[in-house]
């Protein structure tokens, strides 16, 4: 029996949807939302209704027979209390999604998804949510009493690409040790062992990215914070949206950077070399978590399309383990595959608060 799965993955200015028959994608659509459109719906409840109506309209335009719907696979939100894998979207999870602090659109997918699912008498699920945390106690500790690391990483895509890398090696994902490097607007590096993400370097902690500064000495950040040049909101926005490549080269587009390098821009080439240098240092740092026993290093994310960058990462990291580049993101496929496993009885969906 083939399952028909609707996938919903909202972002800040877009809502990606896809329709899968089992793990075969029938169509994918990225519904874009202009700033002007979103401004008409300042409350998140209003915006969820607006986005849900667009989803249903798009499905109708694509000629989808919704009576065949088997389940809705939703991107999971940024709130805590989650581990990897599937969760049934029930009242407890919806309540968490609707809390005032759940402002990231990834939290809204479950609400929109369950509304659609209930209409057709099926279940909605989230999978490998943004806020998932399987890391160890040691990975949470810091040198300041009472302050703990928030180990947030690109769980959905990195687990998907590590599973693919394991399959390419002919081994089970749970039997290998992998280091995944996700490179995009925000970058993260994580360690997969025993089928779990046991430690990670979050986007604010490690190498820079296309729009983020990465790790900066805290004394320098303190000086910036008290310089009088920024409010807290302005400094936060700058550090997570205006730094990295955007600060050094004035662009967050790696295609533009590649073009500059091809035209002989030495500074652009040096910045890419510096970025790969940073990444390699943090990969080696994470290799210590599994005592250097790494089966494969996987490089993924939008910036992984850049051969200028990935070739240097391979050159600097291949002494640790083979490096495989899987550019882009497998998020939609990962959501559909995860929920198919639930429908097949291969994985049991958890209930929020009952991990």
C-alpha positions as CSV (number, residue, x, y, z in Angstrom):
1,X,0.0,0.0,0.0
2,X,1.4,3.4,-1.0
3,X,1.1,6.2,1.5
4,X,0.4,9.8,0.4
5,X,2.1,12.3,2.6
6,X,1.8,16.1,2.6
7,X,5.0,17.8,3.8
8,X,4.9,21.3,5.3
9,X,8.1,23.3,6.0
10,X,7.6,27.0,6.8
11,X,10.4,29.6,6.8
12,X,10.5,33.3,7.6
13,X,9.4,34.4,4.1
14,X,8.3,31.1,2.5
15,X,6.3,28.0,3.0
16,X,7.6,24.9,1.3
17,X,5.2,22.1,0.7
18,X,5.5,18.8,-1.1
19,X,3.4,15.7,-1.9
20,X,5.0,12.3,-1.6
21,X,3.8,8.8,-2.6
22,X,5.9,6.9,-0.1
23,X,9.3,8.4,-0.6
24,X,8.8,9.5,-4.2
25,X,8.2,13.2,-4.6
26,X,5.2,14.0,-6.8
27,X,5.7,17.7,-6.6
28,X,7.3,20.4,-4.5
29,X,6.4,24.0,-4.2
30,X,8.0,27.0,-2.5
31,X,5.3,29.5,-1.7
32,X,7.0,32.9,-1.3
33,X,5.7,35.6,1.1
34,X,6.6,39.2,0.6
35,X,7.4,41.4,3.6
36,X,4.3,43.5,2.6
37,X,2.0,40.4,2.6
38,X,3.3,39.2,6.0
39,X,2.9,42.7,7.4
40,X,-0.9,42.3,7.0
41,X,-0.9,39.5,9.5
42,X,1.1,40.7,12.5
43,X,-0.3,38.1,14.9
44,X,1.1,34.5,14.4
45,X,-2.4,33.0,14.6
46,X,-3.5,35.2,11.7
47,X,-0.4,34.4,9.7
48,X,-0.9,30.6,10.2
49,X,-4.4,30.9,8.8
50,X,-3.1,32.9,5.9
51,X,-0.4,30.4,5.1
52,X,-2.7,27.4,5.6
53,X,-5.1,28.8,3.0
54,X,-2.3,29.3,0.6
55,X,-1.2,25.7,1.1
56,X,-4.7,24.4,0.4
57,X,-5.0,26.7,-2.6
58,X,-1.7,25.4,-4.0
59,X,-2.7,21.8,-3.5
60,X,-6.0,22.4,-5.4
61,X,-4.1,24.1,-8.2
62,X,-1.8,21.1,-8.4
63,X,-4.8,18.8,-8.7
64,X,-4.0,16.8,-5.5
65,X,-6.7,14.4,-4.4
66,X,-6.7,15.1,-0.7
67,X,-9.1,12.2,0.0
68,X,-6.0,10.0,-0.5
69,X,-4.0,11.8,2.3
70,X,-2.3,9.3,4.7
71,X,-0.6,11.8,7.0
72,X,0.9,15.2,7.2
73,X,4.6,15.6,8.0
74,X,5.5,18.9,9.6
75,X,8.7,20.7,10.4
76,X,9.1,20.8,14.1
77,X,9.7,24.0,16.1
78,X,12.4,25.5,18.2
79,X,11.0,24.9,21.6
80,X,12.7,22.5,24.0
81,X,11.7,19.1,25.5
82,X,12.2,17.2,22.2
83,X,14.6,14.5,21.1
84,X,15.1,13.3,17.5
85,X,12.5,11.4,15.6
86,X,8.7,11.5,15.2
87,X,6.1,13.1,17.5
88,X,2.4,12.9,17.1
89,X,0.9,16.4,16.9
90,X,-1.5,16.3,19.8
91,X,-3.0,18.9,22.2
92,X,0.1,19.1,24.3
93,X,2.4,19.8,21.4
94,X,-0.1,22.3,19.9
95,X,-0.1,24.2,23.2
96,X,3.7,24.4,23.1
97,X,3.6,25.7,19.5
98,X,1.1,28.4,20.5
99,X,3.2,29.8,23.4
100,X,4.3,33.4,22.9
101,X,7.9,32.4,22.8
102,X,7.3,30.0,19.8
103,X,7.8,32.8,17.2
104,X,9.8,30.9,14.6
105,X,7.6,29.7,11.7
106,X,8.9,26.1,12.1
107,X,6.7,25.9,15.2
108,X,3.6,26.8,13.1
109,X,3.8,23.8,10.8
110,X,2.3,21.5,13.4
111,X,-0.7,23.8,13.9
112,X,-1.4,24.2,10.2
113,X,-0.7,20.5,9.6
114,X,-3.1,19.2,12.2
115,X,-5.9,21.5,11.0
116,X,-5.5,20.0,7.5
117,X,-5.0,16.4,8.8
118,X,-8.1,16.5,11.0
119,X,-10.2,17.6,8.0
120,X,-9.3,14.3,6.3
121,X,-9.3,12.0,9.3
122,X,-5.5,11.4,9.5
123,X,-2.7,12.3,11.8
124,X,-0.1,15.0,11.6
125,X,3.5,14.5,12.9
126,X,6.7,16.5,13.4
127,X,10.1,15.0,12.8
128,X,13.6,15.8,13.9
129,X,12.4,19.2,15.1
130,X,14.7,22.3,15.1
131,X,14.7,22.2,18.9
132,X,15.6,18.5,19.2
133,X,18.4,17.8,21.6
134,X,20.0,14.3,22.1
135,X,23.3,15.6,23.3
136,X,25.0,14.3,26.4
137,X,25.1,15.9,29.8
138,X,28.8,16.7,29.3
139,X,27.9,18.6,26.1
140,X,25.6,20.9,28.1
141,X,27.9,22.0,30.8
142,X,29.9,25.3,30.7
143,X,32.5,26.9,32.9
144,X,29.8,29.2,34.5
145,X,27.7,27.6,37.2
146,X,24.1,27.5,36.3
147,X,24.7,28.4,32.6
148,X,24.2,25.5,30.2
149,X,24.8,25.2,26.4
150,X,21.7,25.3,24.2
151,X,22.6,22.6,21.8
152,X,20.6,23.5,18.7
153,X,21.7,22.2,15.4
154,X,20.5,21.4,11.9
155,X,19.1,18.0,13.0
156,X,16.7,17.2,10.2
157,X,19.1,17.7,7.3
158,X,22.3,16.5,8.9
159,X,20.7,13.2,10.1
160,X,19.2,12.7,6.6
161,X,22.6,13.2,4.8
162,X,24.4,11.0,7.4
163,X,21.9,8.3,6.7
164,X,22.6,8.7,3.0
165,X,26.4,8.6,3.6
166,X,26.0,5.4,5.7
167,X,23.9,3.8,3.0
168,X,26.6,4.7,0.5
169,X,29.2,3.0,2.7
170,X,26.9,-0.1,3.1
171,X,26.5,0.3,6.9
172,X,23.6,1.2,9.2
173,X,23.5,4.8,10.3
174,X,23.3,3.7,13.9
175,X,26.5,1.7,13.6
176,X,28.7,4.5,12.4
177,X,30.3,7.7,13.7
178,X,29.7,10.7,11.5
179,X,30.6,14.4,11.7
180,X,28.1,16.6,9.7
181,X,28.9,20.1,8.6
182,X,25.9,22.2,7.6
183,X,26.8,25.4,5.8
184,X,24.2,28.1,5.1
185,X,22.9,31.3,6.5
186,X,23.8,29.7,9.8
187,X,26.3,26.9,10.1
188,X,26.5,24.0,12.6
189,X,28.7,21.0,13.1
190,X,27.5,17.9,14.9
191,X,28.6,14.4,15.8
192,X,26.3,11.4,15.1
193,X,27.1,8.2,17.0
194,X,24.8,5.2,17.9
195,X,22.0,6.8,15.8
196,X,22.0,10.0,17.9
197,X,23.4,13.5,17.6
198,X,25.5,13.4,20.8
199,X,27.2,16.8,20.5
200,X,27.1,19.8,18.3
201,X,28.6,23.3,17.6
202,X,25.7,25.7,17.2
203,X,25.6,28.5,14.7
204,X,26.8,31.1,17.2
205,X,29.7,29.0,18.6
206,X,31.8,27.7,15.7
207,X,32.9,28.8,12.3
208,X,31.4,31.8,10.6
209,X,28.7,31.4,8.0
210,X,27.3,33.4,5.1
211,X,25.5,35.7,7.5
212,X,26.8,35.0,11.0
213,X,30.1,35.8,12.7
214,X,30.6,32.5,14.5
215,X,32.7,32.3,17.6
216,X,34.1,35.7,18.7
217,X,36.1,36.4,21.9
218,X,33.5,37.4,24.5
219,X,35.6,40.5,25.5
220,X,35.2,41.9,22.0
221,X,31.4,41.3,22.1
222,X,31.2,42.9,25.5
223,X,33.0,46.0,24.1
224,X,30.6,46.2,21.2
225,X,27.6,45.8,23.5
226,X,28.7,48.7,25.7
227,X,30.0,50.9,23.0
228,X,26.8,52.9,22.7
229,X,26.6,52.2,19.0
230,X,24.0,49.4,19.2
231,X,20.9,48.5,21.1
232,X,20.6,44.9,22.2
233,X,18.2,44.2,19.3
234,X,20.5,46.0,16.7
235,X,23.6,44.1,17.9
236,X,21.8,40.7,17.8
237,X,20.5,41.4,14.3
238,X,23.9,42.4,13.1
239,X,25.7,39.4,14.6
240,X,23.2,36.8,13.2
241,X,22.4,38.5,9.9
242,X,25.0,41.0,8.9
243,X,28.4,39.3,9.6
244,X,30.3,36.4,8.2
245,X,30.6,36.6,4.4
246,X,28.2,39.5,4.3
247,X,30.5,41.5,6.5
248,X,33.8,40.5,4.9
249,X,32.7,40.5,1.2
250,X,29.4,42.4,1.2
251,X,27.4,39.4,0.0
252,X,25.9,36.2,1.3
253,X,25.7,34.6,-2.1
254,X,28.5,32.0,-2.7
255,X,27.8,32.1,-6.4
256,X,28.9,35.8,-6.4
257,X,32.0,34.8,-4.3
258,X,32.9,32.0,-6.8
259,X,32.6,34.6,-9.6
260,X,34.9,37.0,-7.9
261,X,37.5,34.3,-7.2
262,X,37.4,33.3,-10.9
263,X,38.0,36.9,-11.8
264,X,41.1,37.0,-9.7
265,X,39.7,38.6,-6.5
266,X,42.5,37.7,-4.0
267,X,40.6,38.9,-0.9
268,X,37.5,36.7,-1.8
269,X,39.9,33.7,-2.2
270,X,41.5,34.4,1.1
271,X,38.1,34.7,2.9
272,X,37.1,31.3,1.5
273,X,40.4,29.8,2.6
274,X,39.9,31.3,6.0
275,X,36.4,29.9,6.2
276,X,37.6,26.4,5.3
277,X,40.4,26.8,7.8
278,X,37.9,27.6,10.6
279,X,35.6,24.7,9.6
280,X,38.4,22.2,9.6
281,X,39.5,23.3,13.1
282,X,36.1,22.7,14.5
283,X,35.6,19.4,12.7
284,X,38.9,18.2,14.4
285,X,37.6,19.6,17.7
286,X,34.4,17.5,17.3
287,X,36.3,14.4,16.3
288,X,37.6,14.2,19.9
289,X,34.0,13.4,21.1
290,X,34.3,10.0,19.5
291,X,38.0,9.6,20.3
292,X,38.9,10.2,16.7
293,X,37.0,7.2,15.5
294,X,35.1,8.9,12.6
295,X,33.8,6.9,9.7
296,X,32.9,9.8,7.5
297,X,32.7,13.6,7.4
298,X,29.6,14.9,5.5
299,X,29.4,18.5,4.2
300,X,26.0,19.8,3.4
301,X,23.8,22.9,3.2
302,X,23.5,25.6,0.5
303,X,27.1,26.8,0.7
304,X,28.3,23.2,0.0
305,X,27.5,23.8,-3.7
306,X,30.7,26.0,-3.7
307,X,33.6,23.9,-5.0
308,X,36.1,26.6,-3.9
309,X,35.0,26.0,-0.3
310,X,34.4,22.3,-0.3
311,X,37.6,21.4,-2.1
312,X,39.6,23.2,0.7
313,X,37.5,21.5,3.4
314,X,38.3,18.1,1.9
315,X,42.0,19.0,1.7
316,X,42.1,20.0,5.3
317,X,39.9,17.2,6.8
318,X,40.5,14.1,4.8
319,X,43.3,13.0,7.1
320,X,40.6,12.3,9.8
321,X,38.1,10.4,7.6
322,X,36.7,10.3,4.1
323,X,34.7,13.5,3.2
324,X,31.5,13.3,1.3
325,X,29.8,16.4,0.0
326,X,26.0,16.3,-0.2
327,X,25.0,19.9,-1.1
328,X,21.7,21.6,-0.4
329,X,19.1,20.2,2.0
330,X,17.2,16.9,2.1
331,X,14.6,18.3,4.6
332,X,11.4,17.6,2.6
333,X,12.6,14.0,1.7
334,X,13.7,13.5,5.3
335,X,10.3,14.5,6.7
336,X,8.4,12.2,4.3
337,X,10.8,9.3,4.9
338,X,10.5,9.7,8.7
339,X,6.7,9.7,8.7
340,X,6.6,6.8,6.3
341,X,8.6,4.8,8.8
342,X,5.9,5.7,11.4
343,X,3.1,4.6,9.1
344,X,5.0,1.4,8.3
345,X,5.3,0.6,12.0
346,X,9.1,0.8,11.8
347,X,9.2,3.8,14.2
348,X,6.8,4.7,17.0
349,X,5.8,8.3,17.2
350,X,6.5,9.9,20.7
351,X,4.1,12.1,22.6
352,X,5.3,15.5,23.7
353,X,6.2,15.5,27.4
354,X,6.5,11.7,27.6
355,X,9.9,11.1,26.0
